[in-house]
Amino acid sequence: MSDGTVSIFGLFAGMVAGTQSSDVILLAGATAAIAATVSIMAGVFLDLESDKDEARVEAEERAAEILHNPDRAVAKLMDDPERSDLSKGKPRCNPCRTPE
């Protein structure tokens, strides 16, 4: 069971022990479920935004490196073929080479 489910069941158990009004118990349970849902959604949103920011910064750094030192950028790609997808075979296109 997830922590959120356990927390909601714990809340229900505490409310049942503390009050006899079923309306109060249901309202407290519904409120806890909504709060847990919003919390999870906020966590997922922040995680996705963090991933997007990280990818954007990496792309900007790569672009700056290519502009400032293209030879070093090419050398880094050739040193790490897994990351550049060059390990899957020959490159499909070489824009620097003229057709034969």
C-alpha positions in Angstrom: 0.0 0.0 0.0 1.2 3.5 -0.7 1.8 6.0 2.0 -1.1 8.2 0.9 -3.6 5.3 1.2 -2.3 4.4 4.7 -2.5 8.1 5.8 -6.1 8.3 4.6 -7.1 5.1 6.4 -5.3 6.4 9.5 -7.3 9.6 9.3 -10.5 7.6 9.0 -9.7 5.4 11.9 -8.9 8.5 14.1 -12.0 10.2 13.1 -14.2 7.2 13.7 -12.6 6.9 17.2 -13.0 10.6 17.9 -16.5 11.4 16.6 -19.8 9.7 16.0 -20.9 11.9 13.1 -20.6 10.1 9.7 -20.8 13.4 7.8 -17.7 14.7 9.6 -15.9 11.4 9.0 -16.7 11.5 5.2 -15.9 15.1 4.9 -12.5 14.6 6.6 -11.7 11.6 4.4 -12.7 13.4 1.2 -10.6 16.4 2.1 -7.6 14.2 2.9 -8.0 12.3 -0.4 -8.2 15.6 -2.4 -5.2 17.0 -0.5 -3.1 13.8 -1.3 -4.1 14.0 -5.0 -3.1 17.7 -5.2 0.2 16.9 -3.5 1.0 14.1 -5.9 0.1 16.2 -8.9 2.3 19.0 -7.7 5.2 16.6 -7.2 4.9 15.2 -10.7 4.6 18.7 -12.2 7.7 19.9 -10.4 9.6 16.8 -11.4 8.7 17.3 -15.1 9.6 21.0 -14.9 12.9 20.1 -13.4 13.6 17.6 -16.2 12.7 20.2 -18.8 14.9 22.8 -17.2 17.8 20.4 -17.0 17.4 19.4 -20.7 17.2 23.1 -21.7 20.4 24.0 -19.8 22.2 21.0 -21.4 21.1 22.0 -24.9 22.2 25.6 -24.3 25.6 24.4 -23.0 26.0 22.2 -26.1 25.1 25.0 -28.4 27.5 27.4 -26.8 30.3 24.8 -26.9 29.6 24.1 -30.6 29.7 27.8 -31.4 32.9 28.5 -29.4 34.9 25.3 -30.1 33.3 23.1 -32.8 36.3 20.8 -33.1 36.2 20.0 -29.4 32.4 19.4 -29.7 32.9 16.9 -32.6 35.7 15.2 -30.7 33.4 14.8 -27.6 30.7 13.2 -29.8 33.2 10.8 -31.4 34.5 9.8 -27.9 31.0 9.0 -26.7 29.3 7.1 -29.6 26.5 5.8 -27.3 25.3 9.2 -26.4 25.5 10.5 -30.0 23.7 7.4 -31.5 26.7 6.9 -33.8 27.2 3.4 -32.4 24.1 2.2 -34.2 25.8 2.3 -37.6 27.0 4.8 -40.1 25.6 8.3 -39.8 22.8 8.8 -42.3 23.9 12.2 -43.4 27.2 14.2 -43.3 26.4 17.8 -44.1 30.1 18.7 -44.4 30.7 16.2 -47.1 29.7 16.8 -50.7 27.9 14.0 -52.6 30.2 11.8 -54.7 
